[in-house]
């Protein structure tokens, strides 16, 4: 999106993708072009702000994910200790009963 100079005058065009091509749409010059440029800039700033908010939310998720991972690890440790005490062992990521035990 932006201003283009044609025959010494400024015109505002909006670019958009149609399939694999980029198509220019004439918006206007003068007041109409200025208004469209302001609206496009406001929309761009809104998108930037949304991306920043999403990144902040996602960074907060890291601490929560770490807590969940620690909880899962402690549960797996408890299960492993219980199964080993009952006479099981790991074989190719499967819990199996040791031979000779019922």
The 8 nearest C-alpha neighbors of each residue, nearest first, counted from 0:
[[1, 13, 14, 12, 2, 11, 39, 36],
 [2, 0, 12, 11, 3, 13, 36, 14],
 [1, 3, 11, 10, 9, 12, 4, 0],
 [4, 2, 10, 9, 11, 5, 1, 12],
 [3, 5, 9, 8, 7, 10, 6, 2],
 [4, 6, 7, 8, 3, 9, 10, 2],
 [5, 7, 8, 4, 9, 3, 10, 28],
 [6, 8, 5, 4, 9, 3, 10, 28],
 [9, 7, 4, 5, 6, 10, 28, 3],
 [10, 8, 4, 3, 28, 2, 5, 11],
 [9, 11, 28, 3, 2, 27, 4, 12],
 [10, 12, 2, 32, 27, 26, 1, 28],
 [13, 11, 25, 24, 26, 1, 0, 23],
 [12, 14, 0, 24, 23, 1, 25, 15],
 [13, 15, 23, 0, 22, 24, 21, 12],
 [16, 14, 22, 21, 17, 23, 13, 24],
 [15, 17, 21, 20, 22, 18, 19, 14],
 [18, 16, 20, 19, 21, 15, 22, 14],
 [17, 19, 20, 16, 21, 15, 22, 14],
 [18, 20, 17, 16, 21, 22, 15, 14],
 [21, 19, 17, 18, 16, 22, 15, 23],
 [22, 20, 16, 15, 17, 14, 23, 19],
 [21, 23, 15, 14, 16, 20, 24, 17],
 [24, 22, 14, 13, 12, 25, 15, 21],
 [25, 23, 13, 12, 14, 26, 22, 15],
 [24, 26, 12, 27, 11, 23, 13, 10],
 [27, 25, 12, 11, 32, 24, 13, 31],
 [28, 26, 32, 31, 11, 10, 25, 29],
 [27, 29, 10, 32, 31, 11, 9, 30],
 [28, 30, 32, 31, 33, 27, 10, 9],
 [29, 31, 33, 32, 34, 28, 27, 35],
 [32, 30, 34, 27, 33, 29, 28, 35],
 [31, 33, 28, 27, 11, 35, 29, 30],
 [32, 34, 36, 30, 31, 35, 29, 37],
 [35, 33, 31, 37, 36, 32, 30, 38],
 [34, 36, 38, 32, 37, 33, 39, 31],
 [37, 35, 33, 39, 34, 38, 32, 40],
 [36, 38, 40, 34, 35, 39, 41, 33],
 [39, 37, 35, 41, 40, 36, 42, 34],
 [38, 40, 42, 36, 41, 37, 35, 43],
 [39, 41, 43, 37, 42, 38, 36, 44],
 [42, 40, 38, 44, 43, 39, 37, 45],
 [41, 43, 45, 39, 40, 44, 38, 46],
 [42, 44, 40, 46, 45, 41, 39, 47],
 [43, 45, 47, 41, 46, 42, 48, 40],
 [46, 44, 42, 48, 43, 47, 49, 41],
 [45, 47, 49, 43, 48, 44, 50, 42],
 [48, 46, 44, 50, 45, 49, 43, 51],
 [47, 49, 45, 51, 46, 50, 44, 52],
 [50, 48, 46, 52, 51, 47, 53, 45],
 [49, 51, 53, 47, 48, 52, 54, 46],
 [50, 52, 48, 54, 53, 49, 55, 47],
 [53, 51, 55, 49, 54, 50, 56, 48],
 [52, 54, 50, 56, 55, 51, 57, 49],
 [55, 53, 57, 51, 56, 52, 58, 50],
 [56, 54, 52, 58, 57, 53, 51, 59],
 [57, 55, 53, 59, 54, 58, 52, 60],
 [56, 58, 54, 60, 59, 55, 53, 61],
 [57, 59, 55, 60, 61, 56, 54, 62],
 [60, 58, 56, 57, 61, 62, 55, 63],
 [59, 61, 57, 63, 58, 62, 64, 56],
 [62, 60, 64, 59, 58, 63, 65, 57],
 [61, 63, 65, 64, 60, 59, 66, 58],
 [62, 64, 60, 66, 65, 61, 67, 59],
 [65, 63, 61, 67, 66, 62, 60, 68],
 [64, 66, 68, 62, 63, 67, 61, 69],
 [67, 65, 63, 69, 64, 68, 70, 62],
 [66, 68, 70, 64, 69, 65, 71, 63],
 [69, 67, 65, 71, 70, 66, 64, 72],
 [70, 68, 72, 66, 67, 71, 65, 73],
 [69, 71, 67, 73, 68, 72, 66, 74],
 [70, 72, 74, 68, 69, 73, 75, 67],
 [73, 71, 69, 75, 70, 74, 68, 76],
 [72, 74, 76, 70, 75, 71, 69, 77],
 [75, 73, 71, 77, 76, 72, 78, 70],
 [74, 76, 72, 78, 73, 77, 79, 71],
 [77, 75, 73, 79, 74, 78, 80, 72],
 [76, 78, 74, 80, 75, 79, 81, 73],
 [77, 79, 75, 81, 80, 76, 82, 74],
 [78, 80, 76, 82, 77, 81, 75, 83],
 [81, 79, 77, 83, 78, 82, 84, 76],
 [82, 80, 78, 84, 79, 83, 77, 85],
 [81, 83, 85, 79, 84, 87, 80, 78],
 [84, 82, 87, 86, 80, 85, 81, 88],
 [83, 85, 81, 82, 86, 80, 87, 79],
 [86, 84, 82, 83, 87, 81, 96, 80],
 [87, 85, 83, 84, 97, 96, 82, 88],
 [88, 86, 96, 83, 95, 82, 97, 85],
 [87, 89, 95, 94, 83, 96, 90, 97],
 [90, 88, 94, 93, 92, 95, 91, 87],
 [89, 91, 93, 92, 94, 88, 95, 87],
 [90, 92, 93, 89, 94, 95, 88, 87],
 [91, 93, 90, 89, 94, 88, 95, 79],
 [94, 92, 90, 89, 91, 95, 88, 87],
 [93, 95, 89, 88, 87, 90, 92, 96],
 [96, 94, 87, 88, 89, 93, 97, 90],
 [95, 97, 87, 86, 88, 98, 94, 100],
 [96, 98, 87, 100, 86, 95, 99, 88],
 [99, 97, 100, 96, 101, 95, 86, 87],
 [98, 100, 97, 101, 96, 86, 87, 95],
 [101, 99, 98, 97, 96, 86, 87, 85],
 [100, 99, 96, 98, 97, 86, 85, 87]]
